[in-house]
Amino acid sequence: MSIERDEVCVLIPTLNEAPTIGGLVRGFKERGYEHILVIDGNSTDGTPEIARAAGAVVRTQTGKGKGNAILEAMEIIDKPCVLMLDGDGTYSPDDAERMLEPLGKGFDHVIGDRMACPEKGAFTRLNLLGNQILNHVFRIAHGKDLHDILSGYRAFTLHSIRQMNLKETGFEIETEMAVEAVRTGQRVAVVPVRYSARPGTVTKLNPLQDGLRIFSTIYRLAKMNNPIFYFGIIGLIISITGGIIGIYVVLEWFKNIEHLPLTILTVLLIMMGFQMFMFGVISDMLLGFQRETIRQIEQLRNPPKPPR
């Protein structure tokens, strides 16, 4: 089953993308995509006017940040499928059909893998290293390898995105979408796409600051998706702290110097660390029980059809 172009809303969040937005909108128009929605974050370089002249429907977001733009767009989109990409010219309309194809096969969410075909100069060394680290951390924390969780090229059904509990307002939104897709058990496909160097627009991403925010998002959201990882890290840090203090206490004891308060603190920290880890184990068991219960309820609601 293929996805008809009339069933697709092309969503483009923008902020000062005047050099690229016109060509991007026209590129989709030439390929038969008539429903193009530009959510603009109060650009000052004429981006809305250029997008509107090229044939897009333009709305100005009320909040700030890419996450807010996407959340506001989901309230007004009425097409069953959404193709989302950045307006900076790094993604190509030529990959639209490839992105939408898995939706026609029953997938809920599609991620465009920039790592597969990056143009020379598209990534700085720092950005490439950061992406690899964050994808590796995501794989450990959430138990699924999605190759490129920070990709801005996405395709998804409107039903699947409304199943997600999205709250992030900035660049962390793609990470949250990946986490929510895993948490809600959606079928996720990863498709290689071309990724071009910026053709003149200035990046809004601060590699270090936004990288730390994304790392924090991956870790924070693991609380509901992988509690052993979340509470285990806390427990490990507390236990290591207690162990370091304990080593100091033992070394001082060999010198006939006693530190009774530090000894008590060492024992307390190690016990607290162990308890935090066990709390993660219990939370993971409860989460597994909840998922199994939900799965059985879904089976009762939608029993398999008997063979003819």
C-alpha positions as CSV (number, residue, x, y, z in Angstrom):
1,M,0.0,0.0,0.0
2,S,1.5,3.3,-1.1
3,I,0.9,6.7,0.6
4,E,-0.9,9.2,-1.7
5,R,0.6,12.6,-1.8
6,D,-2.8,14.1,-0.9
7,E,-2.6,12.2,2.4
8,V,0.6,13.9,3.4
9,C,1.3,17.2,5.2
10,V,4.8,18.4,4.7
11,L,5.8,20.2,7.9
12,I,8.7,22.6,7.9
13,P,9.6,24.5,11.2
14,T,11.6,27.6,10.3
15,L,13.5,30.4,11.9
16,N,15.3,32.8,9.5
17,E,15.6,30.4,6.6
18,A,15.2,33.0,3.8
19,P,18.0,31.6,1.5
20,T,16.5,28.1,1.4
21,I,12.8,28.0,2.2
22,G,11.5,29.1,-1.2
23,G,13.4,26.4,-3.1
24,L,12.5,23.8,-0.6
25,V,8.7,24.5,-0.8
26,R,8.9,24.6,-4.6
27,G,10.8,21.3,-4.6
28,F,7.9,19.6,-2.8
29,K,5.3,21.3,-5.0
30,E,7.0,20.0,-8.1
31,R,6.8,16.5,-6.7
32,G,3.1,16.8,-6.2
33,Y,2.9,17.6,-2.5
34,E,0.2,20.3,-2.2
35,H,-0.2,20.4,1.6
36,I,2.9,22.2,2.9
37,L,2.8,23.8,6.3
38,V,5.5,26.2,7.5
39,I,5.5,26.9,11.2
40,D,7.6,30.0,11.6
41,G,9.3,31.1,14.8
42,N,9.0,34.8,14.2
43,S,11.7,35.1,11.5
44,T,13.0,38.6,10.8
45,D,14.5,37.9,7.3
46,G,11.3,37.5,5.3
47,T,11.1,33.7,5.6
48,P,7.2,33.7,6.0
49,E,6.7,35.9,2.9
50,I,9.0,33.8,0.8
51,A,7.4,30.5,1.9
52,R,3.9,31.9,1.3
53,A,4.9,33.1,-2.2
54,A,6.2,29.6,-3.0
55,G,2.9,28.1,-2.2
56,A,3.1,27.0,1.5
57,V,0.6,27.7,4.2
58,V,2.4,29.7,6.9
59,R,1.6,29.9,10.6
60,T,3.5,31.9,13.2
61,Q,4.1,29.9,16.4
62,T,3.1,31.5,19.7
63,G,5.9,29.9,21.7
64,K,9.7,29.7,21.2
65,G,11.8,26.7,20.1
66,K,11.5,23.9,17.6
67,G,9.6,21.7,20.0
68,N,6.9,24.3,20.5
69,A,6.6,24.6,16.7
70,I,6.0,20.9,16.3
71,L,3.6,20.7,19.2
72,E,1.5,23.6,17.8
73,A,1.6,22.1,14.3
74,M,0.1,18.8,15.6
75,E,-3.0,20.7,16.7
76,I,-3.8,22.0,13.2
77,I,-2.7,19.2,10.9
78,D,-5.6,17.1,9.6
79,K,-3.8,14.8,7.2
80,P,-3.2,11.2,8.2
81,C,0.6,11.3,7.4
82,V,3.2,13.9,8.2
83,L,6.6,14.4,6.6
84,M,8.7,16.7,8.7
85,L,12.1,18.3,7.9
86,D,14.2,21.4,8.7
87,G,13.9,24.4,6.5
88,D,17.7,25.0,6.2
89,G,18.3,23.1,3.0
90,T,20.2,20.3,4.5
91,Y,17.5,17.7,3.6
92,S,16.2,17.0,0.1
93,P,12.7,16.7,-1.2
94,D,14.1,13.9,-3.4
95,D,14.1,11.6,-0.4
96,A,10.4,12.2,0.4
97,E,9.1,9.0,-1.3
98,R,11.7,6.9,0.4
99,M,10.8,8.4,3.8
100,L,7.0,7.8,3.3
101,E,7.3,4.3,1.8
102,P,7.6,2.5,5.3
103,L,4.3,4.2,6.4
104,G,2.6,2.4,3.6
105,K,4.0,-0.9,4.9
106,G,2.5,-0.4,8.4
107,F,5.3,1.4,10.2
108,D,4.4,4.2,12.6
109,H,7.5,6.4,12.6
110,V,10.4,6.8,10.1
111,I,13.7,8.4,10.9
112,G,16.0,9.7,8.1
113,D,19.5,8.5,8.8
114,R,21.9,11.4,8.0
115,M,24.9,9.3,9.0
116,A,24.4,7.0,5.9
117,C,25.0,9.7,3.2
118,P,26.5,12.9,4.6
119,E,27.9,15.4,2.2
120,K,31.5,16.4,2.8
121,G,31.5,19.3,5.3
122,A,27.9,18.6,6.5
123,F,29.2,17.6,9.9
124,T,32.0,19.1,11.8
125,R,34.2,16.6,13.7
126,L,32.7,17.8,17.0
127,N,29.1,17.4,15.7
128,L,29.8,14.0,14.3
129,L,31.5,12.8,17.5
130,G,28.6,14.2,19.6
131,N,26.0,12.5,17.4
132,Q,27.8,9.2,17.7
133,I,28.1,9.5,21.5
134,L,24.4,10.5,22.0
135,N,23.2,7.6,19.7
136,H,25.3,5.2,21.7
137,V,23.9,6.5,25.0
138,F,20.4,6.2,23.6
139,R,21.0,2.6,22.6
140,I,22.1,1.7,26.1
141,A,19.5,3.7,27.9
142,H,16.5,2.8,25.8
143,G,17.5,-0.6,24.4
144,K,17.0,0.2,20.7
145,D,19.4,1.3,17.9
146,L,17.7,4.0,15.9
147,H,21.0,5.1,14.2
148,D,20.3,8.8,14.2
149,I,17.9,10.0,16.9
150,L,18.7,13.7,16.3
151,S,17.7,13.6,12.6
152,G,15.2,16.4,11.7
153,Y,13.9,14.4,8.7
154,R,10.9,12.3,10.0
155,A,7.8,10.7,8.6
156,F,5.0,9.5,10.9
157,T,1.3,9.0,11.1
158,L,-0.8,11.6,12.9
159,H,-2.2,8.8,15.1
160,S,1.3,7.7,16.2
161,I,2.5,11.3,17.1
162,R,-0.6,11.9,19.1
163,Q,0.1,8.7,21.1
164,M,3.3,10.4,22.3
165,N,3.5,12.5,25.4
166,L,5.7,15.3,24.0
167,K,6.7,18.1,26.2
168,E,10.2,19.3,25.1
169,T,10.1,22.8,23.6
170,G,13.6,23.0,22.0
171,F,16.0,20.9,19.9
172,E,15.4,18.0,22.4
173,I,12.1,17.3,20.7
174,E,13.6,14.8,18.2
175,T,15.2,12.8,21.1
176,E,11.9,12.8,22.9
177,M,10.1,11.6,19.8
178,A,12.5,8.7,19.5
179,V,12.1,7.8,23.2
180,E,8.3,8.0,23.0
181,A,8.3,5.9,19.9
182,V,10.2,3.2,21.8
183,R,8.1,3.6,24.9
184,T,4.8,3.2,23.2
185,G,5.9,0.2,21.2
186,Q,5.6,1.9,17.7
187,R,7.1,0.3,14.6
188,V,10.1,2.5,13.7
189,A,11.9,2.3,10.4
190,V,15.3,3.9,9.7
191,V,15.9,5.1,6.1
192,P,19.2,6.5,4.7
193,V,18.9,10.0,3.4
194,R,21.3,12.6,2.0
195,Y,22.5,15.3,4.3
196,S,23.9,18.4,2.7
197,A,26.2,21.1,4.1
198,R,24.3,24.3,5.0
199,P,23.9,26.5,1.9
200,G,24.1,29.8,3.7
201,T,21.9,29.6,6.8
202,V,23.3,30.0,10.2
203,T,23.0,27.1,12.6
204,K,20.9,27.6,15.7
205,L,22.5,24.7,17.5
206,N,25.1,25.1,20.1
207,P,27.1,21.8,20.0
208,L,28.1,21.8,23.7
209,Q,25.1,23.4,25.4
210,D,22.4,21.6,23.3
211,G,24.4,18.4,23.4
212,L,24.3,18.4,27.2
213,R,20.5,19.2,27.1
214,I,20.0,16.2,24.7
215,F,22.1,13.9,26.9
216,S,20.0,15.1,29.9
217,T,16.8,14.4,28.0
218,I,18.0,10.8,27.1
219,Y,18.9,10.1,30.8
220,R,15.8,11.8,32.3
221,L,13.3,10.0,30.1
222,A,15.0,6.6,30.8
223,K,13.2,6.9,34.2
224,M,10.0,5.7,32.7
225,N,11.5,3.5,29.9
226,N,14.5,1.8,31.6
227,P,14.4,2.4,35.4
228,I,17.4,0.0,36.0
229,F,19.6,2.3,33.9
230,Y,18.2,5.5,35.5
231,F,18.3,4.5,39.1
232,G,21.4,2.2,38.6
233,I,23.5,5.2,37.5
234,I,22.4,7.2,40.6
235,G,23.2,4.2,42.8
236,L,26.5,3.6,41.1
237,I,27.6,7.2,41.7
238,I,26.5,7.1,45.3
239,S,28.3,3.8,45.9
240,I,31.5,5.0,44.2
241,T,31.5,8.1,46.3
242,G,31.1,5.9,49.4
243,G,33.9,3.6,48.2
244,I,36.3,6.5,47.7
245,I,35.7,7.8,51.2
246,G,36.0,4.2,52.4
247,I,39.5,3.8,50.8
248,Y,40.6,7.1,52.5
249,V,39.3,5.8,55.9
250,V,41.2,2.5,55.5
251,L,44.4,4.2,54.5
252,E,44.1,6.5,57.5
253,W,43.3,3.5,59.8
254,F,46.7,1.9,58.7
255,K,48.3,5.0,60.1
256,N,46.4,4.5,63.4
257,I,44.1,7.4,62.6
258,E,40.4,6.7,63.1
259,H,37.6,8.6,61.3
260,L,34.4,7.3,62.9
261,P,32.0,9.8,61.2
262,L,33.5,9.1,57.8
263,T,33.2,5.4,58.4
264,I,29.5,5.8,59.2
265,L,29.1,7.9,56.1
266,T,30.9,5.3,53.9
267,V,28.5,2.6,55.1
268,L,25.5,4.8,54.6
269,L,26.5,5.8,51.1
270,I,27.2,2.2,50.0
271,M,23.9,1.1,51.4
272,M,22.0,4.0,49.8
273,G,23.6,3.1,46.4
274,F,22.6,-0.5,46.7
275,Q,19.1,0.5,47.7
276,M,18.8,2.8,44.7
277,F,19.9,0.0,42.4
278,M,17.3,-2.4,43.9
279,F,14.7,0.3,43.5
280,G,15.5,0.3,39.8
281,V,15.2,-3.5,39.7
282,I,11.8,-3.4,41.3
283,S,10.7,-0.5,39.1
284,D,11.8,-2.5,36.0
285,M,9.8,-5.5,37.2
286,L,6.7,-3.3,37.7
287,L,7.2,-1.7,34.2
288,G,7.5,-5.2,32.6
289,F,4.3,-6.2,34.4
290,Q,2.5,-3.1,33.2
291,R,3.6,-3.7,29.6
292,E,2.5,-7.3,29.7
293,T,-0.9,-6.2,31.1
294,I,-1.3,-3.6,28.3
295,R,-0.4,-6.2,25.7
296,Q,-3.0,-8.7,27.0
297,I,-5.6,-6.0,27.1
298,E,-4.8,-5.1,23.5
299,Q,-5.1,-8.8,22.5
300,L,-8.5,-8.9,24.2
301,R,-9.7,-5.8,22.4
302,N,-8.3,-7.1,19.0
303,P,-8.4,-10.9,19.1
304,P,-6.6,-12.6,16.2
305,K,-9.0,-13.7,13.4
306,P,-9.5,-17.4,13.1
307,P,-8.0,-19.0,9.9
308,R,-10.5,-19.6,7.1
